[in-house]
C-alpha cells in the first residue's frame, strides 16, 4: 500500500473504485490517437480497490499492486514496489467511462 508524505494512506477517489472493462487502447502519434485495439467485455479488466490495491486481468496474465492518486494523476506500482505506469486519468459520462492517457489512450467502461 502506498503512503503519502505524512505516512498515511492517501485518499482514494470513490469514482475510481471498482472494476473497469477495457474497451479500446489507442497508441498516440504526434499527440493524437493512431489506430485502436478493441476488446470484448471481460477480456481485459482493471479493478481499483478502496484500500489502494489494484488487479489487472489481461489476456495473457494477471498483475496486481498498489496505486495512489495525485489530482488527476494515477500512479500504479507492482506488488513488488516497482513502478508500473503513471497515467493522467479522467472519469467521464457520469462515472461510467475511465480514460487513461500516457503513450496510449485507454478507454474503459465500468463493469
Biopython code that builds the backbone (N, CA, C, O; Angstrom):
import numpy as np
from Bio.PDB.StructureBuilder import StructureBuilder

atoms = [
    (1, "UNK", "N", (0.854, -1.173, 0.000)),
    (1, "UNK", "CA", (0.000, 0.000, 0.000)),
    (1, "UNK", "C", (0.903, 1.240, 0.000)),
    (1, "UNK", "O", (1.880, 1.291, 0.747)),
    (2, "UNK", "N", (0.590, 2.213, -0.811)),
    (2, "UNK", "CA", (1.356, 3.441, -0.872)),
    (2, "UNK", "C", (0.978, 4.360, 0.279)),
    (2, "UNK", "O", (-0.178, 4.400, 0.700)),
    (3, "UNK", "N", (1.960, 5.096, 0.785)),
    (3, "UNK", "CA", (1.723, 6.075, 1.836)),
    (3, "UNK", "C", (2.092, 7.445, 1.324)),
    (3, "UNK", "O", (2.986, 7.576, 0.489)),
    (4, "UNK", "N", (1.406, 8.486, 1.821)),
    (4, "UNK", "CA", (1.756, 9.844, 1.426)),
    (4, "UNK", "C", (2.922, 10.336, 2.285)),
    (4, "UNK", "O", (3.460, 9.576, 3.090)),
    (5, "UNK", "N", (3.310, 11.584, 2.121)),
    (5, "UNK", "CA", (4.461, 12.141, 2.827)),
    (5, "UNK", "C", (4.285, 12.131, 4.344)),
    (5, "UNK", "O", (5.275, 12.162, 5.074)),
    (6, "UNK", "N", (3.061, 12.089, 4.825)),
    (6, "UNK", "CA", (2.810, 12.066, 6.270)),
    (6, "UNK", "C", (2.735, 10.648, 6.811)),
    (6, "UNK", "O", (2.522, 10.462, 8.009)),
    (7, "UNK", "N", (2.903, 9.642, 5.959)),
    (7, "UNK", "CA", (2.839, 8.257, 6.394)),
    (7, "UNK", "C", (1.430, 7.687, 6.434)),
    (7, "UNK", "O", (1.221, 6.583, 6.936)),
    (8, "UNK", "N", (0.466, 8.428, 5.911)),
    (8, "UNK", "CA", (-0.926, 7.972, 5.873)),
    (8, "UNK", "C", (-1.282, 7.470, 4.482)),
    (8, "UNK", "O", (-0.651, 7.841, 3.493)),
    (9, "UNK", "N", (-2.284, 6.636, 4.421)),
    (9, "UNK", "CA", (-2.798, 6.171, 3.141)),
    (9, "UNK", "C", (-3.501, 7.331, 2.450)),
    (9, "UNK", "O", (-4.393, 7.942, 3.038)),
    (10, "UNK", "N", (-3.118, 7.652, 1.210)),
    (10, "UNK", "CA", (-3.785, 8.755, 0.513)),
    (10, "UNK", "C", (-5.254, 8.449, 0.256)),
    (10, "UNK", "O", (-5.652, 7.289, 0.154)),
    (11, "UNK", "N", (-6.048, 9.502, 0.154)),
    (11, "UNK", "CA", (-7.476, 9.337, -0.112)),
    (11, "UNK", "C", (-7.677, 8.803, -1.530)),
    (11, "UNK", "O", (-7.070, 9.280, -2.489)),
    (12, "UNK", "N", (-8.523, 7.829, -1.627)),
    (12, "UNK", "CA", (-8.841, 7.214, -2.908)),
    (12, "UNK", "C", (-10.135, 7.825, -3.414)),
    (12, "UNK", "O", (-11.133, 7.817, -2.692)),
    (13, "UNK", "N", (-10.152, 8.363, -4.648)),
    (13, "UNK", "CA", (-11.401, 8.914, -5.168)),
    (13, "UNK", "C", (-12.439, 7.811, -5.352)),
    (13, "UNK", "O", (-12.177, 6.839, -6.060)),
    (14, "UNK", "N", (-13.603, 7.938, -4.736)),
    (14, "UNK", "CA", (-14.610, 6.865, -4.831)),
    (14, "UNK", "C", (-15.063, 6.592, -6.254)),
    (14, "UNK", "O", (-15.478, 5.474, -6.561)),
    (15, "UNK", "N", (-14.993, 7.587, -7.131)),
    (15, "UNK", "CA", (-15.429, 7.365, -8.519)),
    (15, "UNK", "C", (-14.480, 6.449, -9.289)),
    (15, "UNK", "O", (-14.855, 5.914, -10.332)),
    (16, "UNK", "N", (-13.250, 6.260, -8.787)),
    (16, "UNK", "CA", (-12.286, 5.378, -9.448)),
    (16, "UNK", "C", (-12.445, 3.928, -8.988)),
    (16, "UNK", "O", (-12.144, 3.001, -9.741)),
    (17, "UNK", "N", (-12.908, 3.733, -7.779)),
    (17, "UNK", "CA", (-13.021, 2.399, -7.191)),
    (17, "UNK", "C", (-14.024, 1.563, -7.969)),
    (17, "UNK", "O", (-15.119, 2.024, -8.290)),
    (18, "UNK", "N", (-13.638, 0.328, -8.267)),
    (18, "UNK", "CA", (-14.499, -0.596, -8.990)),
    (18, "UNK", "C", (-13.727, -1.310, -10.084)),
    (18, "UNK", "O", (-12.516, -1.137, -10.222)),
    (19, "UNK", "N", (-14.432, -2.105, -10.853)),
    (19, "UNK", "CA", (-13.834, -2.856, -11.957)),
    (19, "UNK", "C", (-14.200, -2.180, -13.265)),
    (19, "UNK", "O", (-15.349, -1.808, -13.503)),
    (20, "UNK", "N", (-13.186, -2.034, -14.105)),
    (20, "UNK", "CA", (-13.337, -1.362, -15.397)),
    (20, "UNK", "C", (-12.961, -2.332, -16.511)),
    (20, "UNK", "O", (-11.907, -2.966, -16.452)),
    (21, "UNK", "N", (-13.807, -2.451, -17.516)),
    (21, "UNK", "CA", (-13.557, -3.248, -18.720)),
    (21, "UNK", "C", (-12.895, -2.377, -19.766)),
    (21, "UNK", "O", (-13.440, -1.343, -20.150)),
    (22, "UNK", "N", (-11.725, -2.785, -20.232)),
    (22, "UNK", "CA", (-11.101, -2.063, -21.333)),
    (22, "UNK", "C", (-11.994, -2.181, -22.569)),
    (22, "UNK", "O", (-12.458, -3.268, -22.913)),
    (23, "UNK", "N", (-12.221, -1.069, -23.215)),
    (23, "UNK", "CA", (-12.987, -1.055, -24.455)),
    (23, "UNK", "C", (-12.039, -0.892, -25.639)),
    (23, "UNK", "O", (-12.085, -1.667, -26.594)),
    (24, "UNK", "N", (-11.172, 0.134, -25.566)),
    (24, "UNK", "CA", (-10.193, 0.373, -26.633)),
    (24, "UNK", "C", (-8.865, 0.829, -26.034)),
    (24, "UNK", "O", (-8.804, 1.377, -24.933)),
    (25, "UNK", "N", (-7.798, 0.579, -26.806)),
    (25, "UNK", "CA", (-6.470, 1.073, -26.490)),
    (25, "UNK", "C", (-5.904, 1.628, -27.792)),
    (25, "UNK", "O", (-5.786, 0.909, -28.784)),
    (26, "UNK", "N", (-5.553, 2.926, -27.779)),
    (26, "UNK", "CA", (-5.071, 3.583, -28.998)),
    (26, "UNK", "C", (-3.710, 4.207, -28.739)),
    (26, "UNK", "O", (-3.574, 5.036, -27.839)),
    (27, "UNK", "N", (-2.690, 3.820, -29.520)),
    (27, "UNK", "CA", (-1.404, 4.499, -29.386)),
    (27, "UNK", "C", (-1.533, 5.939, -29.875)),
    (27, "UNK", "O", (-2.396, 6.262, -30.691)),
    (28, "UNK", "N", (-0.655, 6.794, -29.358)),
    (28, "UNK", "CA", (-0.655, 8.192, -29.787)),
    (28, "UNK", "C", (0.490, 8.430, -30.761)),
    (28, "UNK", "O", (1.598, 7.927, -30.579)),
    (29, "UNK", "N", (0.201, 9.200, -31.789)),
    (29, "UNK", "CA", (1.210, 9.628, -32.756)),
    (29, "UNK", "C", (1.054, 11.128, -32.874)),
    (29, "UNK", "O", (-0.009, 11.614, -33.262)),
    (30, "UNK", "N", (2.096, 11.866, -32.547)),
    (30, "UNK", "CA", (2.046, 13.333, -32.532)),
    (30, "UNK", "C", (0.902, 13.831, -31.648)),
    (30, "UNK", "O", (0.252, 14.830, -31.956)),
    (31, "UNK", "N", (0.666, 13.104, -30.524)),
    (31, "UNK", "CA", (-0.344, 13.522, -29.558)),
    (31, "UNK", "C", (-1.778, 13.179, -29.911)),
    (31, "UNK", "O", (-2.705, 13.568, -29.200)),
    (32, "UNK", "N", (-1.970, 12.439, -31.028)),
    (32, "UNK", "CA", (-3.328, 12.092, -31.450)),
    (32, "UNK", "C", (-3.456, 10.574, -31.583)),
    (32, "UNK", "O", (-2.491, 9.901, -31.943)),
    (33, "UNK", "N", (-4.661, 10.023, -31.289)),
    (33, "UNK", "CA", (-4.853, 8.579, -31.439)),
    (33, "UNK", "C", (-4.542, 8.115, -32.850)),
    (33, "UNK", "O", (-4.897, 8.773, -33.828)),
    (34, "UNK", "N", (-3.870, 6.963, -32.943)),
    (34, "UNK", "CA", (-3.446, 6.411, -34.221)),
    (34, "UNK", "C", (-3.804, 4.931, -34.222)),
    (34, "UNK", "O", (-3.020, 4.109, -33.746)),
    (35, "UNK", "N", (-4.964, 4.579, -34.742)),
    (35, "UNK", "CA", (-5.435, 3.202, -34.724)),
    (35, "UNK", "C", (-6.016, 2.853, -33.367)),
    (35, "UNK", "O", (-5.965, 3.660, -32.438)),
    (36, "UNK", "N", (-6.567, 1.651, -33.249)),
    (36, "UNK", "CA", (-7.151, 1.228, -31.983)),
    (36, "UNK", "C", (-7.230, -0.287, -31.906)),
    (36, "UNK", "O", (-7.457, -0.968, -32.906)),
    (37, "UNK", "N", (-7.040, -0.793, -30.705)),
    (37, "UNK", "CA", (-7.277, -2.194, -30.399)),
    (37, "UNK", "C", (-8.588, -2.223, -29.629)),
    (37, "UNK", "O", (-8.759, -1.467, -28.673)),
    (38, "UNK", "N", (-9.507, -3.077, -30.029)),
    (38, "UNK", "CA", (-10.821, -3.186, -29.373)),
    (38, "UNK", "C", (-10.869, -4.473, -28.560)),
    (38, "UNK", "O", (-10.334, -5.499, -28.979)),
    (39, "UNK", "N", (-11.509, -4.414, -27.402)),
    (39, "UNK", "CA", (-11.599, -5.553, -26.503)),
    (39, "UNK", "C", (-13.053, -5.956, -26.288)),
    (39, "UNK", "O", (-13.954, -5.120, -26.341)),
    (40, "UNK", "N", (-13.268, -7.239, -26.047)),
    (40, "UNK", "CA", (-14.576, -7.751, -25.679)),
    (40, "UNK", "C", (-14.767, -7.539, -24.173)),
    (40, "UNK", "O", (-13.778, -7.528, -23.441)),
    (41, "UNK", "N", (-15.999, -7.370, -23.687)),
    (41, "UNK", "CA", (-16.217, -7.231, -22.242)),
    (41, "UNK", "C", (-15.584, -8.397, -21.477)),
    (41, "UNK", "O", (-15.784, -9.561, -21.826)),
    (42, "UNK", "N", (-14.825, -8.074, -20.439)),
    (42, "UNK", "CA", (-14.166, -9.076, -19.616)),
    (42, "UNK", "C", (-12.826, -9.559, -20.139)),
    (42, "UNK", "O", (-12.117, -10.275, -19.432)),
    (43, "UNK", "N", (-12.458, -9.184, -21.367)),
    (43, "UNK", "CA", (-11.192, -9.630, -21.946)),
    (43, "UNK", "C", (-9.998, -9.000, -21.239)),
    (43, "UNK", "O", (-8.979, -9.660, -21.035)),
    (44, "UNK", "N", (-10.116, -7.723, -20.863)),
    (44, "UNK", "CA", (-9.043, -7.028, -20.164)),
    (44, "UNK", "C", (-9.721, -6.119, -19.152)),
    (44, "UNK", "O", (-10.456, -5.207, -19.530)),
    (45, "UNK", "N", (-9.481, -6.360, -17.876)),
    (45, "UNK", "CA", (-10.109, -5.550, -16.836)),
    (45, "UNK", "C", (-9.064, -5.053, -15.847)),
    (45, "UNK", "O", (-7.998, -5.648, -15.691)),
    (46, "UNK", "N", (-9.389, -3.962, -15.193)),
    (46, "UNK", "CA", (-8.586, -3.470, -14.075)),
    (46, "UNK", "C", (-9.551, -3.117, -12.954)),
    (46, "UNK", "O", (-10.590, -2.496, -13.180)),
    (47, "UNK", "N", (-9.191, -3.524, -11.743)),
    (47, "UNK", "CA", (-10.006, -3.246, -10.565)),
    (47, "UNK", "C", (-9.198, -2.381, -9.614)),
    (47, "UNK", "O", (-8.071, -2.720, -9.254)),
    (48, "UNK", "N", (-9.783, -1.259, -9.209)),
    (48, "UNK", "CA", (-9.176, -0.384, -8.215)),
    (48, "UNK", "C", (-9.979, -0.539, -6.931)),
    (48, "UNK", "O", (-11.178, -0.261, -6.909)),
    (49, "UNK", "N", (-9.329, -0.979, -5.868)),
    (49, "UNK", "CA", (-9.990, -1.192, -4.585)),
    (49, "UNK", "C", (-9.855, 0.039, -3.699)),
    (49, "UNK", "O", (-8.975, 0.875, -3.907)),
    (50, "UNK", "N", (-10.729, 0.138, -2.720)),
    (50, "UNK", "CA", (-10.728, 1.255, -1.772)),
    (50, "UNK", "C", (-9.431, 1.301, -0.959)),
    (50, "UNK", "O", (-9.029, 2.372, -0.504)),
    (51, "UNK", "N", (-8.772, 0.148, -0.770)),
    (51, "UNK", "CA", (-7.549, 0.091, 0.037)),
    (51, "UNK", "C", (-6.285, 0.407, -0.756)),
    (51, "UNK", "O", (-5.184, 0.094, -0.301)),
    (52, "UNK", "N", (-6.417, 1.016, -1.924)),
    (52, "UNK", "CA", (-5.301, 1.410, -2.804)),
    (52, "UNK", "C", (-4.618, 0.233, -3.494)),
    (52, "UNK", "O", (-3.487, 0.368, -3.962)),
    (53, "UNK", "N", (-5.282, -0.912, -3.565)),
    (53, "UNK", "CA", (-4.753, -2.058, -4.301)),
    (53, "UNK", "C", (-5.435, -2.128, -5.660)),
    (53, "UNK", "O", (-6.596, -1.745, -5.802)),
    (54, "UNK", "N", (-4.704, -2.621, -6.659)),
    (54, "UNK", "CA", (-5.283, -2.826, -7.978)),
    (54, "UNK", "C", (-4.963, -4.235, -8.463)),
    (54, "UNK", "O", (-3.969, -4.833, -8.053)),
    (55, "UNK", "N", (-5.821, -4.759, -9.345)),
    (55, "UNK", "CA", (-5.616, -6.044, -10.012)),
    (55, "UNK", "C", (-5.998, -5.862, -11.471)),
    (55, "UNK", "O", (-7.057, -5.321, -11.789)),
    (56, "UNK", "N", (-5.122, -6.321, -12.348)),
    (56, "UNK", "CA", (-5.393, -6.245, -13.786)),
    (56, "UNK", "C", (-5.420, -7.654, -14.348)),
    (56, "UNK", "O", (-4.486, -8.430, -14.148)),
    (57, "UNK", "N", (-6.496, -7.980, -15.053)),
    (57, "UNK", "CA", (-6.615, -9.260, -15.733)),
    (57, "UNK", "C", (-6.504, -8.985, -17.222)),
    (57, "UNK", "O", (-7.443, -8.500, -17.854)),
    (58, "UNK", "N", (-5.343, -9.302, -17.766)),
    (58, "UNK", "CA", (-5.060, -9.092, -19.185)),
    (58, "UNK", "C", (-5.145, -10.448, -19.891)),
    (58, "UNK", "O", (-5.181, -11.485, -19.229)),
    (59, "UNK", "N", (-5.176, -10.449, -21.224)),
    (59, "UNK", "CA", (-5.319, -11.716, -21.948)),
    (59, "UNK", "C", (-4.270, -12.782, -21.592)),
    (59, "UNK", "O", (-4.591, -13.970, -21.607)),
    (60, "UNK", "N", (-3.051, -12.398, -21.278)),
    (60, "UNK", "CA", (-2.016, -13.397, -21.039)),
    (60, "UNK", "C", (-1.593, -13.542, -19.585)),
    (60, "UNK", "O", (-0.873, -14.482, -19.248)),
    (61, "UNK", "N", (-2.029, -12.620, -18.704)),
    (61, "UNK", "CA", (-1.612, -12.733, -17.309)),
    (61, "UNK", "C", (-2.449, -11.829, -16.415)),
    (61, "UNK", "O", (-3.190, -10.965, -16.882)),
    (62, "UNK", "N", (-2.304, -12.057, -15.126)),
    (62, "UNK", "CA", (-2.933, -11.218, -14.118)),
    (62, "UNK", "C", (-1.824, -10.532, -13.333)),
    (62, "UNK", "O", (-0.840, -11.167, -12.955)),
    (63, "UNK", "N", (-1.983, -9.240, -13.089)),
    (63, "UNK", "CA", (-0.989, -8.456, -12.349)),
    (63, "UNK", "C", (-1.702, -7.745, -11.209)),
    (63, "UNK", "O", (-2.919, -7.559, -11.247)),
    (64, "UNK", "N", (-0.941, -7.350, -10.195)),
    (64, "UNK", "CA", (-1.536, -6.574, -9.117)),
    (64, "UNK", "C", (-0.485, -5.709, -8.450)),
    (64, "UNK", "O", (0.716, -5.875, -8.664)),
    (65, "UNK", "N", (-0.961, -4.789, -7.644)),
    (65, "UNK", "CA", (-0.061, -3.888, -6.948)),
    (65, "UNK", "C", (-0.853, -2.867, -6.162)),
    (65, "UNK", "O", (-1.971, -3.128, -5.719)),
    (66, "UNK", "N", (-0.255, -1.699, -5.997)),
    (66, "UNK", "CA", (-0.901, -0.612, -5.261)),
    (66, "UNK", "C", (-0.927, 0.632, -6.142)),
    (66, "UNK", "O", (-0.200, 0.732, -7.131)),
    (67, "UNK", "N", (-1.779, 1.573, -5.758)),
    (67, "UNK", "CA", (-1.875, 2.807, -6.532)),
    (67, "UNK", "C", (-2.113, 3.980, -5.601)),
    (67, "UNK", "O", (-2.553, 3.825, -4.462)),
    (68, "UNK", "N", (-1.807, 5.161, -6.128)),
    (68, "UNK", "CA", (-2.126, 6.403, -5.427)),
    (68, "UNK", "C", (-2.579, 7.407, -6.474)),
    (68, "UNK", "O", (-2.229, 7.311, -7.650)),
    (69, "UNK", "N", (-3.362, 8.366, -6.018)),
    (69, "UNK", "CA", (-3.907, 9.390, -6.904)),
    (69, "UNK", "C", (-3.451, 10.746, -6.400)),
    (69, "UNK", "O", (-3.580, 11.061, -5.217)),
    (70, "UNK", "N", (-2.920, 11.539, -7.306)),
    (70, "UNK", "CA", (-2.471, 12.892, -7.017)),
    (70, "UNK", "C", (-3.154, 13.810, -8.027)),
    (70, "UNK", "O", (-2.675, 13.960, -9.150)),
    (71, "UNK", "N", (-4.265, 14.423, -7.637)),
    (71, "UNK", "CA", (-5.050, 15.213, -8.581)),
    (71, "UNK", "C", (-5.637, 14.285, -9.625)),
    (71, "UNK", "O", (-6.441, 13.411, -9.302)),
    (72, "UNK", "N", (-5.236, 14.473, -10.892)),
    (72, "UNK", "CA", (-5.708, 13.598, -11.971)),
    (72, "UNK", "C", (-4.592, 12.700, -12.466)),
    (72, "UNK", "O", (-4.616, 12.243, -13.609)),
    (73, "UNK", "N", (-3.607, 12.443, -11.603)),
    (73, "UNK", "CA", (-2.521, 11.547, -11.956)),
    (73, "UNK", "C", (-2.667, 10.268, -11.143)),
    (73, "UNK", "O", (-2.779, 10.311, -9.918)),
    (74, "UNK", "N", (-2.664, 9.137, -11.825)),
    (74, "UNK", "CA", (-2.811, 7.824, -11.225)),
    (74, "UNK", "C", (-1.464, 7.123, -11.302)),
    (74, "UNK", "O", (-0.993, 6.786, -12.388)),
    (75, "UNK", "N", (-0.846, 6.906, -10.144)),
    (75, "UNK", "CA", (0.449, 6.228, -10.083)),
    (75, "UNK", "C", (0.225, 4.785, -9.657)),
    (75, "UNK", "O", (-0.290, 4.518, -8.571)),
    (76, "UNK", "N", (0.620, 3.851, -10.529)),
    (76, "UNK", "CA", (0.443, 2.426, -10.252)),
    (76, "UNK", "C", (1.805, 1.777, -10.055)),
    (76, "UNK", "O", (2.741, 2.011, -10.820)),
    (77, "UNK", "N", (1.896, 0.950, -9.002)),
    (77, "UNK", "CA", (3.119, 0.195, -8.727)),
    (77, "UNK", "C", (2.774, -1.281, -8.692)),
    (77, "UNK", "O", (1.657, -1.671, -8.351)),
    (78, "UNK", "N", (3.756, -2.093, -9.053)),
    (78, "UNK", "CA", (3.590, -3.536, -8.994)),
    (78, "UNK", "C", (3.626, -3.989, -7.536)),
    (78, "UNK", "O", (4.020, -3.219, -6.659)),
    (79, "UNK", "N", (3.219, -5.224, -7.271)),
    (79, "UNK", "CA", (3.192, -5.766, -5.909)),
    (79, "UNK", "C", (4.575, -5.736, -5.256)),
    (79, "UNK", "O", (4.682, -5.627, -4.035)),
    (80, "UNK", "N", (5.635, -5.832, -6.068)),
    (80, "UNK", "CA", (6.985, -5.794, -5.512)),
    (80, "UNK", "C", (7.496, -4.375, -5.277)),
    (80, "UNK", "O", (8.638, -4.191, -4.857)),
    (81, "UNK", "N", (6.653, -3.363, -5.547)),
    (81, "UNK", "CA", (7.018, -1.969, -5.319)),
    (81, "UNK", "C", (7.606, -1.257, -6.525)),
    (81, "UNK", "O", (7.777, -0.039, -6.502)),
    (82, "UNK", "N", (7.917, -2.004, -7.579)),
    (82, "UNK", "CA", (8.459, -1.379, -8.784)),
    (82, "UNK", "C", (7.364, -0.595, -9.503)),
    (82, "UNK", "O", (6.198, -0.989, -9.471)),
    (83, "UNK", "N", (7.730, 0.513, -10.151)),
    (83, "UNK", "CA", (6.737, 1.296, -10.892)),
    (83, "UNK", "C", (6.114, 0.467, -12.012)),
    (83, "UNK", "O", (6.788, -0.344, -12.647)),
    (84, "UNK", "N", (4.830, 0.679, -12.242)),
    (84, "UNK", "CA", (4.144, 0.078, -13.387)),
    (84, "UNK", "C", (3.883, 1.174, -14.406)),
    (84, "UNK", "O", (4.566, 1.230, -15.428)),
    (85, "UNK", "N", (2.915, 2.046, -14.159)),
    (85, "UNK", "CA", (2.628, 3.184, -15.027)),
    (85, "UNK", "C", (2.114, 4.349, -14.193)),
    (85, "UNK", "O", (1.554, 4.170, -13.112)),
    (86, "UNK", "N", (2.318, 5.516, -14.716)),
    (86, "UNK", "CA", (1.657, 6.712, -14.196)),
    (86, "UNK", "C", (0.840, 7.271, -15.349)),
    (86, "UNK", "O", (1.376, 7.611, -16.404)),
    (87, "UNK", "N", (-0.451, 7.360, -15.133)),
    (87, "UNK", "CA", (-1.387, 7.839, -16.147)),
    (87, "UNK", "C", (-1.999, 9.161, -15.718)),
    (87, "UNK", "O", (-2.090, 9.453, -14.525)),
    (88, "UNK", "N", (-2.404, 9.937, -16.664)),
    (88, "UNK", "CA", (-3.330, 11.039, -16.442)),
    (88, "UNK", "C", (-4.700, 10.407, -16.647)),
    (88, "UNK", "O", (-4.908, 9.704, -17.635)),
    (89, "UNK", "N", (-5.637, 10.642, -15.734)),
    (89, "UNK", "CA", (-6.932, 9.994, -15.887)),
    (89, "UNK", "C", (-8.076, 10.990, -15.751)),
    (89, "UNK", "O", (-7.969, 12.016, -15.080)),
    (90, "UNK", "N", (-9.172, 10.646, -16.415)),
    (90, "UNK", "CA", (-10.431, 11.364, -16.255)),
    (90, "UNK", "C", (-11.535, 10.316, -16.185)),
    (90, "UNK", "O", (-11.419, 9.220, -16.733)),
    (91, "UNK", "N", (-12.593, 10.684, -15.502)),
    (91, "UNK", "CA", (-13.777, 9.840, -15.445)),
    (91, "UNK", "C", (-14.895, 10.639, -16.091)),
    (91, "UNK", "O", (-15.197, 11.758, -15.677)),
    (92, "UNK", "N", (-15.504, 10.048, -17.110)),
    (92, "UNK", "CA", (-16.462, 10.762, -17.945)),
    (92, "UNK", "C", (-17.812, 10.058, -17.958)),
    (92, "UNK", "O", (-17.975, 8.990, -17.367)),
    (93, "UNK", "N", (-18.773, 10.668, -18.636)),
    (93, "UNK", "CA", (-20.122, 10.133, -18.854)),
    (93, "UNK", "C", (-20.750, 9.659, -17.536)),
    (93, "UNK", "O", (-21.137, 8.501, -17.379)),
    (94, "UNK", "N", (-20.830, 10.611, -16.602)),
    (94, "UNK", "CA", (-21.469, 10.350, -15.300)),
    (94, "UNK", "C", (-20.850, 9.165, -14.571)),
    (94, "UNK", "O", (-21.565, 8.367, -13.964)),
    (95, "UNK", "N", (-19.525, 9.044, -14.625)),
    (95, "UNK", "CA", (-18.832, 7.999, -13.882)),
    (95, "UNK", "C", (-18.802, 6.641, -14.539)),
    (95, "UNK", "O", (-18.413, 5.659, -13.905)),
    (96, "UNK", "N", (-19.205, 6.556, -15.804)),
    (96, "UNK", "CA", (-19.280, 5.257, -16.479)),
    (96, "UNK", "C", (-18.069, 4.957, -17.347)),
    (96, "UNK", "O", (-17.873, 3.808, -17.744)),
    (97, "UNK", "N", (-17.244, 5.968, -17.656)),
    (97, "UNK", "CA", (-16.115, 5.781, -18.559)),
    (97, "UNK", "C", (-14.845, 6.307, -17.910)),
    (97, "UNK", "O", (-14.805, 7.441, -17.432)),
    (98, "UNK", "N", (-13.800, 5.469, -17.897)),
    (98, "UNK", "CA", (-12.484, 5.838, -17.395)),
    (98, "UNK", "C", (-11.567, 6.017, -18.594)),
    (98, "UNK", "O", (-11.501, 5.144, -19.460)),
    (99, "UNK", "N", (-10.858, 7.139, -18.655)),
    (99, "UNK", "CA", (-9.897, 7.394, -19.727)),
    (99, "UNK", "C", (-8.526, 7.516, -19.096)),
    (99, "UNK", "O", (-8.297, 8.386, -18.256)),
    (100, "UNK", "N", (-7.601, 6.632, -19.505)),
    (100, "UNK", "CA", (-6.215, 6.664, -19.056)),
    (100, "UNK", "C", (-5.363, 7.133, -20.218)),
    (100, "UNK", "O", (-5.532, 6.665, -21.344)),
    (101, "UNK", "N", (-4.444, 8.059, -19.953)),
    (101, "UNK", "CA", (-3.678, 8.680, -21.013)),
    (101, "UNK", "C", (-2.201, 8.686, -20.645)),
    (101, "UNK", "O", (-1.825, 9.183, -19.583)),
    (102, "UNK", "N", (-1.370, 8.140, -21.511)),
    (102, "UNK", "CA", (0.084, 8.226, -21.392)),
    (102, "UNK", "C", (0.622, 8.204, -22.821)),
    (102, "UNK", "O", (0.420, 9.167, -23.560)),
    (103, "UNK", "N", (1.301, 7.131, -23.227)),
    (103, "UNK", "CA", (1.696, 6.993, -24.629)),
    (103, "UNK", "C", (0.547, 6.442, -25.446)),
    (103, "UNK", "O", (0.567, 6.466, -26.676)),
    (104, "UNK", "N", (-0.457, 5.946, -24.739)),
    (104, "UNK", "CA", (-1.663, 5.428, -25.359)),
    (104, "UNK", "C", (-2.859, 6.023, -24.625)),
    (104, "UNK", "O", (-2.728, 6.532, -23.512)),
    (105, "UNK", "N", (-3.995, 5.954, -25.244)),
    (105, "UNK", "CA", (-5.249, 6.317, -24.579)),
    (105, "UNK", "C", (-6.037, 5.031, -24.397)),
    (105, "UNK", "O", (-6.321, 4.321, -25.362)),
    (106, "UNK", "N", (-6.386, 4.740, -23.157)),
    (106, "UNK", "CA", (-7.180, 3.575, -22.832)),
    (106, "UNK", "C", (-8.554, 4.044, -22.397)),
    (106, "UNK", "O", (-8.669, 4.906, -21.526)),
    (107, "UNK", "N", (-9.586, 3.491, -22.986)),
    (107, "UNK", "CA", (-10.964, 3.810, -22.610)),
    (107, "UNK", "C", (-11.564, 2.543, -22.021)),
    (107, "UNK", "O", (-11.539, 1.480, -22.642)),
    (108, "UNK", "N", (-12.110, 2.673, -20.803)),
    (108, "UNK", "CA", (-12.698, 1.526, -20.120)),
    (108, "UNK", "C", (-14.067, 1.901, -19.582)),
    (108, "UNK", "O", (-14.308, 3.047, -19.202)),
    (109, "UNK", "N", (-14.954, 0.926, -19.554)),
    (109, "UNK", "CA", (-16.301, 1.108, -19.034)),
    (109, "UNK", "C", (-16.427, 0.409, -17.692)),
    (109, "UNK", "O", (-15.827, -0.639, -17.452)),
    (110, "UNK", "N", (-17.225, 1.020, -16.821)),
    (110, "UNK", "CA", (-17.448, 0.427, -15.506)),
    (110, "UNK", "C", (-18.198, -0.892, -15.683)),
    (110, "UNK", "O", (-19.186, -0.970, -16.413)),
    (111, "UNK", "N", (-17.710, -1.918, -15.003)),
    (111, "UNK", "CA", (-18.331, -3.251, -15.082)),
    (111, "UNK", "C", (-19.591, -3.301, -14.269)),
    (111, "UNK", "O", (-20.250, -4.339, -14.215)),
]
sb = StructureBuilder()
sb.init_structure("model")
sb.init_model(0)
sb.init_chain("A")
sb.init_seg("    ")
for serial, (resi, resn, name, xyz) in enumerate(atoms, 1):
    if name == "N":
        sb.init_residue(resn, " ", resi, " ")
    sb.init_atom(name, np.array(xyz, "f"), 0.0, 1.0, " ", f" {name:<3s}", serial, name[0])
structure = sb.get_structure()
